Structures are given as C-alpha cells and as structure tokens.
C-alpha cells in the first residue's frame, strides 16, 4: 500500500490512478492520518445469458398456487 499526503496526491493524481488500475491501494493522509483510500474499481461482471436462465427455469417443477402461502404459514421461509 502506498501512502501519500494530500498535496502529493493532487500533484500526482494521474500516476496514482494508474497504480490503482494495476491493483495497488493508495492511502491519502492529512497531517499523517489516513483520510481517504484510492482502490482499484471492481471489474465488470459477465453479462447474464437470459436464454440459458430461461431454459433452467423451464426445467424446474412448477409451484402450486398456494405453495408460497403454505410455506409462509408453516414458518419455513
């Protein structure tokens, strides 16, 4: 983890962002105390394959009309 003061962070923000993109965490300090943290952004997730999901749902057994109510009344949720 890299630690920098606010003035250094302001002067070298582009360089610090590049380090964060590469996976490093940068802690920003004021008067020697940490006040902020620059961390890598979360990677985007793969898109959902809705055709596959729909196929999976079609293979599941249907729930009867009162199934949810029955589970609720039996305190099984």
C-alpha positions in Angstrom: 0.0 0.0 0.0 1.3 3.4 -0.9 0.7 6.3 1.4 0.8 9.9 0.2 -0.2 13.3 1.6 -3.0 15.4 0.0 -0.5 17.7 -1.7 1.3 14.8 -3.3 -1.9 13.2 -4.3 -3.1 16.4 -6.0 0.2 16.8 -7.9 0.4 13.2 -9.0 -3.2 12.1 -9.3 -2.8 10.6 -12.8 0.1 8.5 -11.7 -1.8 7.3 -8.6 -4.8 6.3 -10.7 -2.5 4.2 -13.0 -1.2 2.5 -9.9 -4.8 1.8 -8.7 -5.6 0.4 -12.1 -2.8 -2.0 -11.7 -4.2 -3.2 -8.4 -2.4 -1.1 -5.8 -4.2 0.7 -3.0 -3.2 4.3 -2.3 -3.9 5.8 1.1 -4.2 9.6 1.3 -3.2 11.2 4.5 -3.8 14.6 6.1 -1.4 15.6 8.9 -0.1 12.0 9.0 -3.6 10.4 9.5 -5.4 8.4 6.8 -8.4 10.2 5.4 -9.1 8.5 2.1 -8.2 5.5 0.1 -7.9 5.1 -3.7 -8.6 1.5 -4.7 -9.0 -0.4 -7.9 -12.5 -0.4 -9.3 -14.4 -3.6 -9.4 -14.2 -5.5 -12.6 -17.5 -5.6 -14.6 -19.3 -8.9 -14.5 -20.0 -11.1 -17.4 -23.4 -10.4 -19.0 -26.3 -12.7 -18.0 -27.3 -15.3 -20.6 -31.0 -15.0 -20.4 -31.7 -17.9 -22.8 -29.7 -20.2 -20.6 -31.5 -18.9 -17.5 -34.9 -19.3 -19.1 -34.0 -22.9 -20.0 -33.0 -23.6 -16.4 -36.3 -22.1 -15.1 -38.3 -24.3 -17.6 -36.7 -27.4 -16.1 -37.8 -26.5 -12.5 -41.0 -28.1 -11.2 -44.0 -25.6 -11.1 -45.1 -24.3 -7.7 -48.8 -24.7 -7.0 -50.8 -21.5 -6.5 -50.8 -21.8 -2.7 -47.3 -23.1 -2.3 -45.8 -19.8 -1.2 -48.6 -19.1 1.2 -48.3 -22.6 2.7 -44.5 -22.2 3.2 -45.2 -18.8 4.9 -47.8 -20.2 7.1 -45.6 -23.0 8.1 -42.7 -20.6 9.0 -40.4 -22.3 6.5 -39.1 -19.2 4.8 
